[in-house]
Amino acid sequence: MPGSHGSLTKAGKVRSQTPKVKGKERHSPIPRMRNKKNYLKRYVKGREVGQAR
């Protein structure tokens, strides 16, 4: 194999230096609200189910 782009001793240097950031706590909407949103989208607005093509 030809030479690498930098030494392996420095691998992961930047990632280890960056401060740890807490992720946002995510939760799905309560079923009643999700169903209402789906109803509005599918029947009131008449949109297709799934990803737009």
PDB file of N, CA, C and O in Angstrom:
ATOM      1  N   MET A   1       0.836  -1.179   0.000  1.00  0.00           N
ATOM      2  CA  MET A   1       0.000   0.000   0.000  1.00  0.00           C
ATOM      3  C   MET A   1       0.884   1.246   0.000  1.00  0.00           C
ATOM      4  O   MET A   1       1.880   1.293   0.721  1.00  0.00           O
ATOM      5  N   PRO A   2       0.533   2.254  -0.799  1.00  0.00           N
ATOM      6  CA  PRO A   2       1.323   3.479  -0.778  1.00  0.00           C
ATOM      7  C   PRO A   2       1.140   4.225   0.543  1.00  0.00           C
ATOM      8  O   PRO A   2       0.290   3.858   1.355  1.00  0.00           O
ATOM      9  N   GLY A   3       1.919   5.244   0.749  1.00  0.00           N
ATOM     10  CA  GLY A   3       1.879   6.013   2.002  1.00  0.00           C
ATOM     11  C   GLY A   3       0.491   6.554   2.328  1.00  0.00           C
ATOM     12  O   GLY A   3      -0.319   6.808   1.436  1.00  0.00           O
ATOM     13  N   SER A   4       0.235   6.724   3.621  1.00  0.00           N
ATOM     14  CA  SER A   4      -1.076   7.225   4.046  1.00  0.00           C
ATOM     15  C   SER A   4      -1.048   8.747   4.137  1.00  0.00           C
ATOM     16  O   SER A   4       0.013   9.364   4.036  1.00  0.00           O
ATOM     17  N   HIS A   5      -2.198   9.333   4.325  1.00  0.00           N
ATOM     18  CA  HIS A   5      -2.312  10.789   4.446  1.00  0.00           C
ATOM     19  C   HIS A   5      -2.159  11.187   5.908  1.00  0.00           C
ATOM     20  O   HIS A   5      -3.151  11.522   6.556  1.00  0.00           O
ATOM     21  N   GLY A   6      -0.984  11.161   6.424  1.00  0.00           N
ATOM     22  CA  GLY A   6      -0.747  11.513   7.816  1.00  0.00           C
ATOM     23  C   GLY A   6      -0.520  10.260   8.655  1.00  0.00           C
ATOM     24  O   GLY A   6      -0.855   9.148   8.248  1.00  0.00           O
ATOM     25  N   SER A   7       0.047  10.465   9.813  1.00  0.00           N
ATOM     26  CA  SER A   7       0.378   9.315  10.653  1.00  0.00           C
ATOM     27  C   SER A   7      -0.842   8.812  11.418  1.00  0.00           C
ATOM     28  O   SER A   7      -1.746   9.583  11.743  1.00  0.00           O
ATOM     29  N   LEU A   8      -0.856   7.530  11.696  1.00  0.00           N
ATOM     30  CA  LEU A   8      -1.971   6.932  12.424  1.00  0.00           C
ATOM     31  C   LEU A   8      -1.973   7.307  13.898  1.00  0.00           C
ATOM     32  O   LEU A   8      -2.979   7.121  14.583  1.00  0.00           O
ATOM     33  N   THR A   9      -0.862   7.833  14.391  1.00  0.00           N
ATOM     34  CA  THR A   9      -0.812   8.236  15.803  1.00  0.00           C
ATOM     35  C   THR A   9      -1.691   9.456  16.060  1.00  0.00           C
ATOM     36  O   THR A   9      -2.094   9.706  17.196  1.00  0.00           O
ATOM     37  N   LYS A  10      -1.989  10.220  14.999  1.00  0.00           N
ATOM     38  CA  LYS A  10      -2.822  11.419  15.155  1.00  0.00           C
ATOM     39  C   LYS A  10      -4.293  11.157  14.829  1.00  0.00           C
ATOM     40  O   LYS A  10      -5.095  12.091  14.817  1.00  0.00           O
ATOM     41  N   ALA A  11      -4.652   9.921  14.569  1.00  0.00           N
ATOM     42  CA  ALA A  11      -6.034   9.607  14.178  1.00  0.00           C
ATOM     43  C   ALA A  11      -7.006   9.937  15.311  1.00  0.00           C
ATOM     44  O   ALA A  11      -6.778   9.548  16.457  1.00  0.00           O
ATOM     45  N   GLY A  12      -8.076  10.643  15.000  1.00  0.00           N
ATOM     46  CA  GLY A  12      -9.097  10.977  15.983  1.00  0.00           C
ATOM     47  C   GLY A  12      -8.746  12.149  16.881  1.00  0.00           C
ATOM     48  O   GLY A  12      -9.411  12.365  17.894  1.00  0.00           O
ATOM     49  N   LYS A  13      -7.730  12.903  16.538  1.00  0.00           N
ATOM     50  CA  LYS A  13      -7.273  14.010  17.384  1.00  0.00           C
ATOM     51  C   LYS A  13      -8.348  15.078  17.549  1.00  0.00           C
ATOM     52  O   LYS A  13      -8.647  15.491  18.670  1.00  0.00           O
ATOM     53  N   VAL A  14      -8.924  15.523  16.451  1.00  0.00           N
ATOM     54  CA  VAL A  14      -9.887  16.620  16.504  1.00  0.00           C
ATOM     55  C   VAL A  14     -11.152  16.193  17.232  1.00  0.00           C
ATOM     56  O   VAL A  14     -11.701  16.951  18.031  1.00  0.00           O
ATOM     57  N   ARG A  15     -11.610  14.986  16.958  1.00  0.00           N
ATOM     58  CA  ARG A  15     -12.834  14.518  17.606  1.00  0.00           C
ATOM     59  C   ARG A  15     -12.674  14.449  19.122  1.00  0.00           C
ATOM     60  O   ARG A  15     -13.594  14.790  19.866  1.00  0.00           O
ATOM     61  N   SER A  16     -11.510  14.010  19.572  1.00  0.00           N
ATOM     62  CA  SER A  16     -11.287  13.916  21.015  1.00  0.00           C
ATOM     63  C   SER A  16     -11.166  15.291  21.654  1.00  0.00           C
ATOM     64  O   SER A  16     -11.380  15.422  22.859  1.00  0.00           O
ATOM     65  N   GLN A  17     -10.831  16.318  20.883  1.00  0.00           N
ATOM     66  CA  GLN A  17     -10.685  17.666  21.425  1.00  0.00           C
ATOM     67  C   GLN A  17     -12.007  18.427  21.507  1.00  0.00           C
ATOM     68  O   GLN A  17     -12.140  19.340  22.323  1.00  0.00           O
ATOM     69  N   THR A  18     -12.981  18.069  20.680  1.00  0.00           N
ATOM     70  CA  THR A  18     -14.236  18.827  20.654  1.00  0.00           C
ATOM     71  C   THR A  18     -15.023  18.564  21.928  1.00  0.00           C
ATOM     72  O   THR A  18     -15.063  17.434  22.414  1.00  0.00           O
ATOM     73  N   PRO A  19     -15.653  19.611  22.476  1.00  0.00           N
ATOM     74  CA  PRO A  19     -16.428  19.433  23.701  1.00  0.00           C
ATOM     75  C   PRO A  19     -17.678  18.593  23.458  1.00  0.00           C
ATOM     76  O   PRO A  19     -18.298  18.678  22.398  1.00  0.00           O
ATOM     77  N   LYS A  20     -18.037  17.790  24.440  1.00  0.00           N
ATOM     78  CA  LYS A  20     -19.206  16.926  24.318  1.00  0.00           C
ATOM     79  C   LYS A  20     -20.472  17.768  24.448  1.00  0.00           C
ATOM     80  O   LYS A  20     -20.602  18.562  25.380  1.00  0.00           O
ATOM     81  N   VAL A  21     -21.397  17.594  23.518  1.00  0.00           N
ATOM     82  CA  VAL A  21     -22.657  18.328  23.546  1.00  0.00           C
ATOM     83  C   VAL A  21     -23.781  17.337  23.773  1.00  0.00           C
ATOM     84  O   VAL A  21     -23.886  16.333  23.068  1.00  0.00           O
ATOM     85  N   LYS A  22     -24.621  17.618  24.755  1.00  0.00           N
ATOM     86  CA  LYS A  22     -25.752  16.733  25.038  1.00  0.00           C
ATOM     87  C   LYS A  22     -26.735  16.772  23.879  1.00  0.00           C
ATOM     88  O   LYS A  22     -27.034  17.841  23.348  1.00  0.00           O
ATOM     89  N   GLY A  23     -27.230  15.620  23.493  1.00  0.00           N
ATOM     90  CA  GLY A  23     -28.221  15.560  22.445  1.00  0.00           C
ATOM     91  C   GLY A  23     -29.591  15.953  22.973  1.00  0.00           C
ATOM     92  O   GLY A  23     -29.864  15.850  24.168  1.00  0.00           O
ATOM     93  N   LYS A  24     -30.457  16.409  22.053  1.00  0.00           N
ATOM     94  CA  LYS A  24     -31.809  16.772  22.455  1.00  0.00           C
ATOM     95  C   LYS A  24     -32.593  15.517  22.769  1.00  0.00           C
ATOM     96  O   LYS A  24     -32.467  14.511  22.072  1.00  0.00           O
ATOM     97  N   GLU A  25     -33.403  15.570  23.817  1.00  0.00           N
ATOM     98  CA  GLU A  25     -34.261  14.433  24.122  1.00  0.00           C
ATOM     99  C   GLU A  25     -35.427  14.448  23.142  1.00  0.00           C
ATOM    100  O   GLU A  25     -36.172  15.425  23.059  1.00  0.00           O
ATOM    101  N   ARG A  26     -35.572  13.367  22.412  1.00  0.00           N
ATOM    102  CA  ARG A  26     -36.609  13.330  21.384  1.00  0.00           C
ATOM    103  C   ARG A  26     -37.670  12.318  21.774  1.00  0.00           C
ATOM    104  O   ARG A  26     -37.370  11.261  22.328  1.00  0.00           O
ATOM    105  N   HIS A  27     -38.894  12.654  21.482  1.00  0.00           N
ATOM    106  CA  HIS A  27     -39.992  11.730  21.722  1.00  0.00           C
ATOM    107  C   HIS A  27     -41.038  11.921  20.637  1.00  0.00           C
ATOM    108  O   HIS A  27     -41.211  13.022  20.116  1.00  0.00           O
ATOM    109  N   SER A  28     -41.726  10.856  20.304  1.00  0.00           N
ATOM    110  CA  SER A  28     -42.734  10.945  19.259  1.00  0.00           C
ATOM    111  C   SER A  28     -43.969  11.641  19.825  1.00  0.00           C
ATOM    112  O   SER A  28     -44.223  11.572  21.028  1.00  0.00           O
ATOM    113  N   PRO A  29     -44.737  12.311  18.965  1.00  0.00           N
ATOM    114  CA  PRO A  29     -45.943  12.973  19.457  1.00  0.00           C
ATOM    115  C   PRO A  29     -46.957  11.949  19.970  1.00  0.00           C
ATOM    116  O   PRO A  29     -46.936  10.788  19.560  1.00  0.00           O
ATOM    117  N   ILE A  30     -47.839  12.383  20.862  1.00  0.00           N
ATOM    118  CA  ILE A  30     -48.827  11.459  21.400  1.00  0.00           C
ATOM    119  C   ILE A  30     -49.730  10.997  20.257  1.00  0.00           C
ATOM    120  O   ILE A  30     -50.006  11.775  19.343  1.00  0.00           O
ATOM    121  N   PRO A  31     -50.193   9.749  20.290  1.00  0.00           N
ATOM    122  CA  PRO A  31     -50.924   9.185  19.164  1.00  0.00           C
ATOM    123  C   PRO A  31     -52.113  10.026  18.689  1.00  0.00           C
ATOM    124  O   PRO A  31     -52.356  10.117  17.486  1.00  0.00           O
ATOM    125  N   ARG A  32     -52.841  10.628  19.596  1.00  0.00           N
ATOM    126  CA  ARG A  32     -54.009  11.410  19.191  1.00  0.00           C
ATOM    127  C   ARG A  32     -53.602  12.581  18.295  1.00  0.00           C
ATOM    128  O   ARG A  32     -54.262  12.857  17.293  1.00  0.00           O
ATOM    129  N   MET A  33     -52.531  13.258  18.652  1.00  0.00           N
ATOM    130  CA  MET A  33     -52.061  14.394  17.848  1.00  0.00           C
ATOM    131  C   MET A  33     -51.499  13.907  16.512  1.00  0.00           C
ATOM    132  O   MET A  33     -51.710  14.536  15.475  1.00  0.00           O
ATOM    133  N   ARG A  34     -50.785  12.786  16.547  1.00  0.00           N
ATOM    134  CA  ARG A  34     -50.220  12.236  15.311  1.00  0.00           C
ATOM    135  C   ARG A  34     -51.335  11.837  14.352  1.00  0.00           C
ATOM    136  O   ARG A  34     -51.246  12.098  13.152  1.00  0.00           O
ATOM    137  N   ASN A  35     -52.392  11.199  14.880  1.00  0.00           N
ATOM    138  CA  ASN A  35     -53.510  10.789  14.035  1.00  0.00           C
ATOM    139  C   ASN A  35     -54.237  11.992  13.442  1.00  0.00           C
ATOM    140  O   ASN A  35     -54.654  11.964  12.284  1.00  0.00           O
ATOM    141  N   LYS A  36     -54.387  13.045  14.239  1.00  0.00           N
ATOM    142  CA  LYS A  36     -55.053  14.258  13.766  1.00  0.00           C
ATOM    143  C   LYS A  36     -54.247  14.889  12.634  1.00  0.00           C
ATOM    144  O   LYS A  36     -54.804  15.331  11.629  1.00  0.00           O
ATOM    145  N   LYS A  37     -52.929  14.925  12.814  1.00  0.00           N
ATOM    146  CA  LYS A  37     -52.052  15.501  11.799  1.00  0.00           C
ATOM    147  C   LYS A  37     -52.123  14.693  10.501  1.00  0.00           C
ATOM    148  O   LYS A  37     -52.182  15.255   9.407  1.00  0.00           O
ATOM    149  N   ASN A  38     -52.115  13.364  10.642  1.00  0.00           N
ATOM    150  CA  ASN A  38     -52.213  12.502   9.460  1.00  0.00           C
ATOM    151  C   ASN A  38     -53.550  12.683   8.754  1.00  0.00           C
ATOM    152  O   ASN A  38     -53.603  12.698   7.524  1.00  0.00           O
ATOM    153  N   TYR A  39     -54.634  12.820   9.522  1.00  0.00           N
ATOM    154  CA  TYR A  39     -55.957  13.024   8.942  1.00  0.00           C
ATOM    155  C   TYR A  39     -55.996  14.317   8.131  1.00  0.00           C
ATOM    156  O   TYR A  39     -56.479  14.338   6.999  1.00  0.00           O
ATOM    157  N   LEU A  40     -55.485  15.389   8.721  1.00  0.00           N
ATOM    158  CA  LEU A  40     -55.477  16.672   8.017  1.00  0.00           C
ATOM    159  C   LEU A  40     -54.674  16.582   6.728  1.00  0.00           C
ATOM    160  O   LEU A  40     -55.085  17.088   5.684  1.00  0.00           O
ATOM    161  N   LYS A  41     -53.523  15.930   6.821  1.00  0.00           N
ATOM    162  CA  LYS A  41     -52.647  15.837   5.662  1.00  0.00           C
ATOM    163  C   LYS A  41     -53.274  15.000   4.544  1.00  0.00           C
ATOM    164  O   LYS A  41     -53.228  15.382   3.375  1.00  0.00           O
ATOM    165  N   ARG A  42     -53.862  13.852   4.913  1.00  0.00           N
ATOM    166  CA  ARG A  42     -54.326  12.906   3.898  1.00  0.00           C
ATOM    167  C   ARG A  42     -55.707  13.223   3.352  1.00  0.00           C
ATOM    168  O   ARG A  42     -55.930  13.100   2.148  1.00  0.00           O
ATOM    169  N   TYR A  43     -56.647  13.632   4.211  1.00  0.00           N
ATOM    170  CA  TYR A  43     -58.026  13.800   3.768  1.00  0.00           C
ATOM    171  C   TYR A  43     -58.414  15.251   3.529  1.00  0.00           C
ATOM    172  O   TYR A  43     -59.138  15.548   2.578  1.00  0.00           O
ATOM    173  N   VAL A  44     -57.948  16.152   4.371  1.00  0.00           N
ATOM    174  CA  VAL A  44     -58.315  17.556   4.201  1.00  0.00           C
ATOM    175  C   VAL A  44     -57.494  18.189   3.078  1.00  0.00           C
ATOM    176  O   VAL A  44     -58.037  18.856   2.196  1.00  0.00           O
ATOM    177  N   LYS A  45     -56.170  17.969   3.124  1.00  0.00           N
ATOM    178  CA  LYS A  45     -55.300  18.552   2.102  1.00  0.00           C
ATOM    179  C   LYS A  45     -55.178  17.652   0.877  1.00  0.00           C
ATOM    180  O   LYS A  45     -54.755  18.108  -0.185  1.00  0.00           O
ATOM    181  N   GLY A  46     -55.543  16.382   1.013  1.00  0.00           N
ATOM    182  CA  GLY A  46     -55.509  15.456  -0.117  1.00  0.00           C
ATOM    183  C   GLY A  46     -54.123  15.062  -0.591  1.00  0.00           C
ATOM    184  O   GLY A  46     -53.904  14.856  -1.785  1.00  0.00           O
ATOM    185  N   ARG A  47     -53.198  14.958   0.333  1.00  0.00           N
ATOM    186  CA  ARG A  47     -51.833  14.583  -0.053  1.00  0.00           C
ATOM    187  C   ARG A  47     -51.671  13.077  -0.047  1.00  0.00           C
ATOM    188  O   ARG A  47     -52.386  12.363   0.656  1.00  0.00           O
ATOM    189  N   GLU A  48     -50.712  12.600  -0.848  1.00  0.00           N
ATOM    190  CA  GLU A  48     -50.417  11.177  -0.910  1.00  0.00           C
ATOM    191  C   GLU A  48     -49.631  10.744   0.325  1.00  0.00           C
ATOM    192  O   GLU A  48     -48.906  11.538   0.925  1.00  0.00           O
ATOM    193  N   VAL A  49     -49.785   9.482   0.692  1.00  0.00           N
ATOM    194  CA  VAL A  49     -49.037   8.934   1.814  1.00  0.00           C
ATOM    195  C   VAL A  49     -47.629   8.609   1.324  1.00  0.00           C
ATOM    196  O   VAL A  49     -47.462   8.135   0.200  1.00  0.00           O
ATOM    197  N   GLY A  50     -46.627   8.854   2.144  1.00  0.00           N
ATOM    198  CA  GLY A  50     -45.250   8.507   1.810  1.00  0.00           C
ATOM    199  C   GLY A  50     -44.463   9.682   1.300  1.00  0.00           C
ATOM    200  O   GLY A  50     -44.952  10.811   1.251  1.00  0.00           O
ATOM    201  N   GLN A  51     -43.248   9.403   0.924  1.00  0.00           N
ATOM    202  CA  GLN A  51     -42.332  10.439   0.461  1.00  0.00           C
ATOM    203  C   GLN A  51     -42.732  10.931  -0.916  1.00  0.00           C
ATOM    204  O   GLN A  51     -43.131  10.145  -1.776  1.00  0.00           O
ATOM    205  N   ALA A  52     -42.623  12.240  -1.121  1.00  0.00           N
ATOM    206  CA  ALA A  52     -42.990  12.842  -2.407  1.00  0.00           C
ATOM    207  C   ALA A  52     -42.063  12.314  -3.514  1.00  0.00           C
ATOM    208  O   ALA A  52     -40.870  12.100  -3.296  1.00  0.00           O
ATOM    209  N   ARG A  53     -42.627  12.116  -4.670  1.00  0.00           N
ATOM    210  CA  ARG A  53     -41.814  11.595  -5.794  1.00  0.00           C
ATOM    211  C   ARG A  53     -41.544  12.656  -6.798  1.00  0.00           C
ATOM    212  O   ARG A  53     -40.880  12.400  -7.803  1.00  0.00           O
TER     213      ARG A  53
END
